[in-house]
Amino acid sequence: MTKQQPMTLTDWRGNPFTIGTTIFYPRMSGRSCEIQEGVVIDIWDAVYDRDVYRWVRFNPEKISHQDATGNDRQTRVKVHPTGRGSRNFYRSDQRLVTDEQGEYVRDEHGRAVWESVDLKPVTLMIIENITVVTCTHKDG
């Protein structure tokens, strides 16, 4: 199989994006929705492979993959979150500290204690809501 060039997609406003592009995407936390910022690290076509009963990366040399259409074929985008989001009180690079019993640890003022965590990449399966970041300000 030959190495393919990275895919380029277009956001809902017509702006192109590919690997390395900073984007905004919707993210749910419970019943709350926020806008998350991230950098695209991979774009690929996925097909539902009935031989293994799971989603796999499209292989153009496999006959069953060539026939996949409709709900059996999707484009996916893998994003590495930057930790910046629309809800200032919650960042994806922090979590509440818990003790051995699973209770939240509190400081001397009774406020919950947060700790930094490594951000893990996420795979977006609904890509119609991606927005390319066009802001050029370093602090913005």
C-alpha positions in Angstrom: 0.0 0.0 0.0 1.3 3.4 -0.9 1.6 6.3 1.5 -1.2 8.8 1.0 -1.0 12.5 1.4 -2.8 14.0 4.4 -6.5 14.6 3.8 -7.7 18.2 3.6 -11.3 18.9 4.7 -13.4 22.0 4.9 -15.2 23.4 8.0 -18.8 24.6 7.9 -17.7 28.1 6.8 -15.6 26.9 3.9 -12.2 27.1 5.6 -9.8 24.3 4.7 -8.1 22.3 7.5 -5.6 19.4 7.6 -3.0 17.9 10.0 -1.5 20.7 12.1 -4.5 23.1 11.9 -5.9 24.5 15.1 -9.7 24.1 15.3 -12.6 24.5 17.6 -15.1 21.6 18.2 -18.1 21.0 20.4 -17.6 18.9 23.5 -20.1 17.6 26.0 -19.7 17.3 29.7 -22.8 15.9 31.3 -25.7 18.0 29.9 -23.4 21.0 29.3 -21.8 21.8 26.0 -18.6 23.8 25.5 -16.3 24.7 22.7 -12.9 23.1 22.9 -9.7 24.1 21.1 -7.4 21.5 19.6 -4.8 20.7 16.9 -5.6 18.2 14.2 -3.2 15.2 14.3 -4.9 12.8 11.9 -7.7 12.6 9.3 -8.8 9.3 7.8 -11.7 7.4 6.3 -13.1 4.7 8.5 -15.3 1.8 7.4 -17.3 -0.7 9.5 -15.6 -4.0 8.7 -18.1 -6.8 9.1 -15.2 -9.4 9.1 -14.1 -8.1 12.5 -17.3 -6.3 13.6 -15.7 -2.9 14.3 -14.6 0.3 12.8 -11.2 0.2 11.0 -9.1 2.5 8.9 -10.1 2.4 5.2 -7.9 0.0 3.1 -8.4 0.7 -0.6 -7.0 -2.7 -1.5 -9.7 -4.6 0.4 -12.8 -5.3 -1.7 -15.3 -5.0 1.2 -13.9 -1.6 2.0 -14.3 -0.4 -1.5 -18.1 -1.3 -1.4 -18.7 0.5 2.0 -21.1 3.4 1.6 -23.6 5.3 3.7 -23.5 4.5 7.4 -20.7 2.0 6.9 -18.2 4.7 5.9 -17.2 7.9 7.8 -14.4 10.4 7.9 -12.8 10.8 11.3 -10.6 13.6 12.7 -8.2 13.0 15.6 -7.5 16.1 17.6 -5.1 16.8 20.5 -6.8 19.3 22.8 -4.9 22.4 23.9 -6.8 22.6 27.2 -8.5 25.9 26.2 -12.2 25.9 26.1 -15.2 28.2 26.4 -16.0 27.4 30.0 -13.3 29.1 32.1 -14.2 27.2 35.3 -13.4 23.8 33.7 -10.4 22.9 31.5 -9.8 19.6 29.9 -6.2 19.6 31.3 -7.4 19.5 34.9 -9.4 17.2 37.2 -10.6 17.2 40.7 -8.4 15.5 43.3 -10.0 12.5 45.1 -8.9 10.6 48.2 -8.7 6.9 48.8 -12.5 6.8 49.4 -13.3 8.6 46.2 -14.2 11.9 48.0 -13.1 15.2 46.7 -10.1 16.7 48.4 -10.7 20.3 49.7 -8.3 23.0 50.7 -8.4 25.0 54.0 -11.1 27.2 52.6 -13.4 24.3 51.6 -12.8 24.7 47.9 -12.2 21.6 45.7 -8.6 20.9 44.8 -7.7 20.6 41.1 -4.6 18.9 39.5 -3.1 19.1 36.1 -3.3 16.0 33.9 -1.9 15.1 30.5 -4.3 15.8 27.6 -5.2 12.7 25.6 -6.1 12.9 21.9 -9.8 12.5 21.0 -11.4 11.2 17.8 -14.2 13.2 16.4 -16.8 11.2 14.5 -19.2 14.1 14.0 -17.1 16.5 12.0 -19.7 18.8 10.6 -19.4 21.2 13.5 -15.6 21.8 13.3 -14.6 25.4 13.0 -11.1 26.5 11.9 -9.4 28.9 14.2 -8.8 32.1 12.3 -7.7 34.3 15.2 -4.1 35.5 14.8 -3.6 36.9 18.3 -1.2 34.9 20.5 -3.3 35.6 23.6 -6.7 35.2 21.9 
